[in-house]
Amino acid sequence: MPRSHALDRYRNIGIMAHIDAGKTTTTERILFYTGKSYRMGEVNNGTAVMDWMEQEQERGITITSAATTCFWRDHRINIIDTPGHVDFTIEVERSLRVLDGAVAIFDSVAGVEPQTETVWRQADKYGVPRMGFINKMDRVGADFPGCVAMMRDRLGVTPLVLQLPIGSEASFVGVVDLVMMRATVWKTETLGAEFRHTDIPEDLQAAAAAARQALLDAVLDLDEAATAAYLERGEEPSPDTLRACIRKATLSGGFVPVLCGSAFRNKGIQPMLDAIVDYLPAPGDIGAIKGHRVGGVESDERAANDDSPFAGLVFKVMNDPYVGPLSFFRVYSGTVSVGDSVFNPTKGEREKIGRMLEMHANSREDITRACTGDIVAFAGLEHTGTGETLCDPQKPIVLERMDIPEPVIEIVVEPRTDADHEKMSAALGRLNQEDPSMRVSLDHESGQTIIRGMGELHLEIIVDRMKREFRVDAAVGAPKVAYRETISRSAQIDHTHRRQMGDRAQFARVVLAFEPLTRGSGFVFENRAPVAAVPKEFVVGVQKGLEAAKDAGVVAGFPVVDVKAILLDGAFHDVDSSVQAFELATRAAYREGLAKAGPVLLEPLMRVEIITPDEYMGDVIGDLNSRRGQITGMDQRGNARVVTGQVPLAAMFGYVNSLRSMSQGRAQYSMQFDHYEPVPQAIADSVRAKVA
Ligand SMILES: Nc1nc2c(ncn2[C@@H]2O[C@H](COP(=O)(O)OP(=O)(O)OP(=O)(O)O)[C@@H](O)[C@H]2O)c(=O)[nH]1
C-alpha cells in the first residue's frame, strides 16, 4: 500500500503557550479550517474537541497531549497538544520529544510569559525549530512590537517578522503579508470568515517597507544568487525564493518567523497554516534518530524513511473510555502493520499490534499500516509504557528516554474497603503507565499508599481520575511536601544480629559503610565483602534489608537519597544464618549507621517568578522573605515588576490566595522545582515533631 503523502509533506508540530494565551482556541480553529472539526468548540463553554477529559473541560485547561491529524495544502499535519501548566512539564517534554517543529502562541498583551519561557528552553534542549503566533491582537493593550521585542530580549532569538497587524484592539482587521507585500483582511469575525487580499493601507506602507527590508537583511544571504541579484541589480527575490530562505533560517534554529492574529475572532489562522507548511520541518529535515546503549542493545541510528528497520516511540498512554489504554506512537523509521509482532527492548517483551487508529479531533479511523513520520495510536499494548521504544525484533534499538523530574509533593490515600483497595492498585498501575512523573509507594510502617507528583494540581487530577474513571472510594490526605533524607558524612557499622527463637537461633554479622553521594545520585549499593565472609545468597538478604529500609530515613521517615551503602565484611553460621537474618542485621545496621552519618532532612526549593504592579512590590517581597524566600532578581517588564526568587515548597502552600489578596488579584506567579536543599534545623525539628 503506498503512503498517502510523501514524507516531505508531513509536519509533526506542537502548539505551546502559557496558560490562557489561547492554545486551545487556536488549535480548535486550525482543526476547523483544515476541515476535520465538525462542530466548533468554544473553550468558554467547555466543548473544545481537543480537551477530551472531563477534568479539562471543567477546569478549562488543557492537561494531556493528544495527537490529532489534519490536512492543509495537501500536507499532512499532526498536531501534538502540549500543556502550558508547569505541573505538567513531563507532558511537555514528552511531546517535544516527538514533534519536529512548534508554534508558540503569545498573548499580545502579556508577551513572553514565564511558562512560555520555560517551555521555550525545553524546546531549545530538543533543538525544535519554532515559529511564533502573537494572538489576541483584538485585546485592549495589544502590543505587537512589544511582543517581538520581548521575544528578542527574553528568549534570545532573532524574530523574523513576516506580518504586521492592520489595526489593533477592536479595530484589528487583518495583516500585512511581508513576503507577498499585500494586505490580508478578514471580512467578518464569524467562523469560517473569508479573507481577501488587498493593497497595503497607505498609513502602513512605510512601516511595511522597513519591516520587509529587515526581513531581507536577515535571511537573504542564505541564497547566494538571490543576494547577488538583489545587491547588484536591485532585483527583489521572488516569494518562493524568500520563503526558501525563511525556511532555511528557521530550520537552522535561532530565527523565529512571527505572525499575528486573533484566534477567537477567526483572524490569522489560514496564514498560520501556510507558514506551518512553508517553514516548519518535515521529518526528513531532522535527520536520523539516534538510539542509545541499553543492556544488550548497542547504540545505533535509524534514517527517517520507510525502508529503514521499523522503530518508534510511545510518547503518551492514555486511558480511552471506549478502547481502553491507547498508546500514542511516533514512527521514526520503517513501517508497521496491524498483525505485526514488534519488540520492546527496554522490557525485553514482544508486543502484537492488534489495532491501529488515526486520531482526528472528534473521530478516529482504524488503519492497517503506519509509515515513517506518522503519529498513530495503538490499542491493547500489554507491556509498553510512556517513553518506551517499539522496534523491529531483528534490529533492536532503544530511542532515548526522557528526563523525568523529581516529584516534590505527596498525598496519602486510603481506600475505604478491600474492594476499593484492589481497584485502587489497578487504577494507580494504569495511571502510572500513562504518567511516569507520578510515583506510587507503600509506607512500610503504616501500610498506607503514598502518591508523589509535580504539584498540587497534578495530584489533584490523579486523585480525581482515580475516583471518577476507576470508581475508587478512598480517603485522601492533604498534600504534603515530599521531603527527602540524606547523610552529611561517612560512617561505618559492624552489627551482629543474634536471636534465639524457641529452639532456633538466628545469626548474621554485617559490616556496612555509608557514604554521602552528590545530589541526584539516588541510593546505591555495592558489595565488597569476600564471598567467604558473606556468601552470595546472604548478600540478597542485605539488599532486601536496604531496599525496605531506604524508603524511610532516621530523621523523619522520608526516603533516603544520595547515599552509597557498601557491604565491607560480615560473618555467617552454617546452621543459624538465613536471608532473613541478614535482612534484619542490615536493617539494624542501617538505622545505626545513618544516625552516625549526620543525617539531614532535604526539602524541595522552588524557582518562583512573580509579576506584580509596582505598588504591591514591597508587600510581595516582604511576604517572600517571611516564607524563607531568597530574592534572586528584580526586573521591570512593561509597567509591571518581576520578582524572581527561590522559596521552599513547604512555605508556598496556598500562596495563590495570599498573593491574590495582597495585590487585589493583580499579581501573578509561576513556580517550578529547582533542587533539594537541607532544611534549617528548627524547621527540621518541627517536621519531625509533626511526623512523630
Ligand atoms: N480576546 C481574545 N481572547 C482570546 C483569543 N484567543 C483565546 N482567547 C480567550 O482566552 C482564554 C484562554 O484561551 P484558551 O484557548 O483556553 O487558552 P489555552 O492556552 O489553551 O489555555 P490552557 O488550556 O489553560 O493552557 C479563553 O477565554 C479564550 O476565549 C483571542 O484571539 N482574543
The ligand as an ORCA input file, in Angstrom:
! r2SCAN-3c Opt
* xyz 0 1
  N      -9.747     38.458     23.069
  C      -9.293     37.270     22.740
  N      -9.440     36.246     23.565
  C      -8.955     35.043     23.178
  C      -8.287     34.856     21.945
  N      -7.901     33.574     21.857
  C      -8.307     32.971     23.003
  N      -8.962     33.846     23.795
  C      -9.565     33.608     25.109
  O      -8.537     33.376     26.055
  C      -8.936     32.375     27.006
  C      -7.927     31.248     27.020
  O      -7.947     30.590     25.786
  P      -7.555     29.066     25.633
  O      -7.653     28.763     24.195
  O      -8.297     28.219     26.605
  O      -6.049     29.129     26.124
  P      -5.060     27.933     26.382
  O      -3.715     28.498     26.121
  O      -5.486     26.723     25.661
  O      -5.211     27.713     27.907
  P      -4.896     26.380     28.723
  O      -5.663     25.276     28.095
  O      -5.424     26.715     30.065
  O      -3.431     26.194     28.673
  C     -10.332     31.933     26.579
  O     -11.267     32.647     27.344
  C     -10.401     32.339     25.116
  O     -11.714     32.619     24.676
  C      -8.157     35.976     21.079
  O      -7.628     35.912     19.985
  N      -8.676     37.149     21.537
*
